[in-house]
Amino acid sequence: MSSNVTAQNPEGLDPVLSEPVGHGNSVAAWTAVGIMLVGMLVGCIAFALHAAVVVYIGIAIIVIGLIAGGVMRQAGFGVGGHRSNGNGH
């Protein structure tokens, strides 16, 4: 039995959400998520080691990731930006 969740129509739209497939898949998004993952890793390891100052450094890295993603989106590296390839993949 097949599920229509993964099926796509010829226009490339998700039949469940009626949105283009691949939304949010951009250089800006991947950069923001990558930086935030590093921040989470630093914070979680520091939390396990009871190093409060380093936990706050991890939180700061997460905030830097959010800012970096926003700046890159404004610079045109987000979905539909003038520096992105424009296909959302």
C-alpha positions as CSV (number, residue, x, y, z in Angstrom):
1,M,0.0,0.0,0.0
2,S,1.5,3.4,-0.9
3,S,1.2,6.5,1.1
4,N,0.5,9.9,-0.6
5,V,2.7,11.7,2.0
6,T,5.8,11.2,-0.2
7,A,4.0,11.5,-3.5
8,Q,4.5,14.6,-5.6
9,N,2.4,16.0,-8.4
10,P,4.0,17.3,-11.6
11,E,4.3,20.8,-10.2
12,G,6.6,19.6,-7.4
13,L,4.1,20.5,-4.7
14,D,3.6,18.4,-1.5
15,P,0.0,17.2,-1.8
16,V,-0.5,17.3,2.0
17,L,0.8,20.9,2.6
18,S,0.4,22.4,-0.8
19,E,3.8,24.0,-0.4
20,P,6.9,23.6,-2.7
21,V,9.1,20.8,-1.5
22,G,12.4,21.9,-0.1
23,H,11.4,25.1,1.7
24,G,14.0,26.3,4.0
25,N,16.8,24.4,2.3
26,S,19.3,27.1,1.6
27,V,22.9,28.1,2.4
28,A,21.7,30.5,5.1
29,A,19.5,27.8,6.8
30,W,22.3,25.2,6.7
31,T,24.8,27.6,8.1
32,A,22.5,28.7,10.9
33,V,21.6,25.1,11.8
34,G,25.3,24.0,11.7
35,I,26.4,26.8,14.0
36,M,23.6,26.2,16.4
37,L,24.3,22.4,16.5
38,V,27.9,23.3,17.5
39,G,26.5,25.5,20.2
40,M,24.2,22.8,21.5
41,L,27.1,20.3,21.5
42,V,29.2,22.7,23.5
43,G,26.4,23.5,25.9
44,C,25.3,19.9,26.5
45,I,28.9,18.7,27.2
46,A,29.5,21.6,29.5
47,F,26.2,21.0,31.3
48,A,27.2,17.3,31.9
49,L,30.6,18.5,33.2
50,H,29.0,21.2,35.5
51,A,30.8,24.0,33.7
52,A,28.3,26.8,33.9
53,V,30.4,29.4,32.1
54,V,30.9,27.1,29.1
55,V,27.1,26.4,29.1
56,Y,26.6,30.1,28.6
57,I,29.2,30.1,25.9
58,G,27.2,27.4,24.1
59,I,24.1,29.5,24.4
60,A,26.0,32.5,22.9
61,I,27.1,30.3,20.0
62,I,23.4,29.4,19.4
63,V,22.5,33.1,19.3
64,I,25.4,33.7,16.9
65,G,24.0,31.0,14.6
66,L,20.6,32.7,14.6
67,I,22.2,36.0,13.7
68,A,24.5,34.5,11.1
69,G,21.5,32.8,9.4
70,G,19.5,36.1,9.4
71,V,22.5,38.1,8.0
72,M,23.0,35.5,5.3
73,R,19.3,35.6,4.4
74,Q,19.5,39.3,4.1
75,A,22.6,39.0,1.9
76,G,20.6,36.9,-0.6
77,F,21.6,33.3,0.5
78,G,18.1,32.4,1.7
79,V,15.4,30.6,-0.3
80,G,14.6,32.7,-3.3
81,G,17.5,35.0,-2.6
82,H,19.4,36.6,-5.5
83,R,22.5,34.6,-4.6
84,S,20.8,31.3,-4.2
85,N,20.3,28.9,-7.1
86,G,16.5,29.5,-6.8
87,N,15.2,25.9,-6.9
88,G,15.0,25.4,-3.1
89,H,17.1,22.2,-3.2
